[in-house]
Amino acid sequence: MRSWLALVVIAALVAALPLAGNNYALRLATTVCMYSVMAQSWNFIGGLAGYPSFATAAFFGLGAYASAILQNRGVPMVPAWAGAGLAALLFAAFLGGAILHLRGHYFAIASLIVAEMLREIVNTLPDFTGGGKGVNLPLLKLSVTGQAQFFFYAMLALAVLTVATTIVIHRSKLGFGLRCIQQNESAADIIGINTYAYKTAGFSLSAVFVGVAGAIYASWVNYIDPPDVFDVLISVKPMVMVLLGGLGTIFGPSIGAVILLLLEEAVWRNFLTIHVAALGAIIVVLVLFLPNGLLALIRERSPTKAMAK
Amino acid sequence: MIYLQIAANGLVLGGLYACIAVGFSLVWGVLNVINILHGSFIVLGSYVAYFAYVHLGIHPFISIFIAGGVLYALGYVVQAGIINRVVSAPVLITLTLTFGLDLILNNTMLVAFTADYRGIALAHPLGSLEIGTVFLPGDRVAAMALAILLTILLYRLLRDSTIGRAIIAVRMDREAAALMGVDVKRINAITFAIGAFMAGAAGALLSIIFPISPLNGPVFLGKAFVVCVLGGLGSVPGALAGGLLLGVIESFTSYWLGPERAVTVSFALLLVLLFVRPSGLMGRRGYE
């Protein structure tokens, strides 16, 4: 109940932002919502089941391109977004069937290669996808501010939906099963969890919202090309956010999303040419000194929780 | 016979792929760490060879040792100072760590050397070989021969030297090796440094064939992935076979489907192989 209350309060506060902020704040808030969707989604497979998936960029790019292709063939925008989510879901279910029997590094590499392969495929099908020169999306007939607000609310709605799904999954048999898989997959198998079905479900969940996020992003920026939407950093950032906020927690990934965006903005503004290296430095420090996230640091300080541990 | 020519091109390329992958495979097999830095290590090796040639006139074939030495030192420091701290942590942690380190190294190279593609135009190229109807550029063949020689030397090092036996012991059983008096942390650092040496040496060899740019790091890393999965993890002969095979496959797919599809095909092959035989064509089970 507390989680639902927290979700409603946070969502209401964020939704009120356009009343107070300017377009810059709105753009940041839209990005936070998008990051939050990506981090919460990765948490289903990476945090709960412990599978280091690098497939986020694949789902994001697939969603962006599915929506762009549908819209350029006359499908209206919102149904195209739904189509993008469905495409990502089906793709993940199919892909999961193929690569989820791998563990550890092999799974990581397979998932990493998938995004690269989709990028190459998009590059080599110029008639269908626009190829290397990218593809434009239909413009909305709204003012600049109107557009900013529209995409902000769309992304916020998606983020709320993703967090709500997280809350439901955490309390469900699926969430329990995924946590069992993370602790000991063989044992989970023995006590009667259909690990294959559970992992595939977790993997598909990690795809569907990211696919829609990619679609909304494509409409938001009006133009996409393969290096942009299949960027490997799209796969890496959610992992960093989840590590920042805490693996397998409900709100941790979203908190990590806010922290990472703030760090990114600070670095972007001050050190444009080395912002990627700065992200790398954040990752290194995080992994070496805070492997359980910032929240764990706070939790360890509080004596009652430390006792319970 | 055009097919002979294509196969020969593929083998020449494949010898270099083997050299690219063997260090990566060693680190993965022994430390159970996927070294995302490997691609950037290769590029750094190419830059060392490039600057040694442009400023000092040292032939890239001799720069193998300079580039290898620089990378050996860098690799040792990175492993002993950073990666050793978390080397037995879950995959997610070590993988994310090397990814972060790669972002730092690659970005540093971009700032230092810019993204411009550079190339080495040798003052005295070796000309071309003509065997029957097959034409081969002499420099490429020499680079391939050196790449294969280095790979074989690494194999002998692992089999015959004390340090090599210690590396193999750590690969087989970390705890048992420690009980036998092997300093595991030191072996970790040396293994990683040898992996980096091979990357640097491969980079020096590649510098006379491929354009040099930090943007190529991920391309080389992708090749290392595919070769490792083709040949099997941690096995030097596997990397050699996998490299040659990938070279030939890429060469033929370029001919039949166009060069732009060669990468797609090799990645698709990797996924199919992981699906049906995750231990690789020549690998043994038990390294999952």
Chai-1 contact restraints between the chains, C-beta under 6 A:
chainA,res_idxA,chainB,res_idxB,connection_type,confidence,min_distance_angstrom,max_distance_angstrom,comment,restraint_id
A,P52,B,V91,contact,1.0,0.0,6.0,A-B,restraint_1
A,P52,B,L92,contact,1.0,0.0,6.0,A-B,restraint_2
A,P52,B,L95,contact,1.0,0.0,6.0,A-B,restraint_3
A,A98,B,F275,contact,1.0,0.0,6.0,A-B,restraint_4
A,L102,B,L274,contact,1.0,0.0,6.0,A-B,restraint_5
A,L102,B,P278,contact,1.0,0.0,6.0,A-B,restraint_6
A,R103,B,E288,contact,1.0,0.0,6.0,A-B,restraint_7
A,G104,B,V91,contact,1.0,0.0,6.0,A-B,restraint_8
A,H105,B,I34,contact,1.0,0.0,6.0,A-B,restraint_9
A,H105,B,V91,contact,1.0,0.0,6.0,A-B,restraint_10
A,Y106,B,P278,contact,1.0,0.0,6.0,A-B,restraint_11
A,A108,B,L95,contact,1.0,0.0,6.0,A-B,restraint_12
A,I109,B,F225,contact,1.0,0.0,6.0,A-B,restraint_13
A,A110,B,L274,contact,1.0,0.0,6.0,A-B,restraint_14
A,I113,B,F267,contact,1.0,0.0,6.0,A-B,restraint_15
A,I113,B,L270,contact,1.0,0.0,6.0,A-B,restraint_16
A,E116,B,F267,contact,1.0,0.0,6.0,A-B,restraint_17
A,M117,B,T264,contact,1.0,0.0,6.0,A-B,restraint_18
A,M117,B,F267,contact,1.0,0.0,6.0,A-B,restraint_19
A,E120,B,V263,contact,1.0,0.0,6.0,A-B,restraint_20
A,E120,B,T264,contact,1.0,0.0,6.0,A-B,restraint_21
A,T124,B,E260,contact,1.0,0.0,6.0,A-B,restraint_22
A,T124,B,R261,contact,1.0,0.0,6.0,A-B,restraint_23
A,V236,B,F99,contact,1.0,0.0,6.0,A-B,restraint_24
A,M239,B,T96,contact,1.0,0.0,6.0,A-B,restraint_25
A,T273,B,V111,contact,1.0,0.0,6.0,A-B,restraint_26
A,I274,B,N107,contact,1.0,0.0,6.0,A-B,restraint_27
A,V276,B,L103,contact,1.0,0.0,6.0,A-B,restraint_28
A,V276,B,N107,contact,1.0,0.0,6.0,A-B,restraint_29
A,A277,B,I104,contact,1.0,0.0,6.0,A-B,restraint_30
A,A277,B,N107,contact,1.0,0.0,6.0,A-B,restraint_31
A,L279,B,L103,contact,1.0,0.0,6.0,A-B,restraint_32
A,G280,B,G100,contact,1.0,0.0,6.0,A-B,restraint_33
A,G280,B,L103,contact,1.0,0.0,6.0,A-B,restraint_34
A,G280,B,I104,contact,1.0,0.0,6.0,A-B,restraint_35
A,I283,B,T96,contact,1.0,0.0,6.0,A-B,restraint_36
A,I283,B,G100,contact,1.0,0.0,6.0,A-B,restraint_37
A,V284,B,G100,contact,1.0,0.0,6.0,A-B,restraint_38
A,V287,B,I93,contact,1.0,0.0,6.0,A-B,restraint_39
A,V287,B,T96,contact,1.0,0.0,6.0,A-B,restraint_40
A,V287,B,L97,contact,1.0,0.0,6.0,A-B,restraint_41
A,L288,B,R85,contact,1.0,0.0,6.0,A-B,restraint_42
A,P291,B,I93,contact,1.0,0.0,6.0,A-B,restraint_43
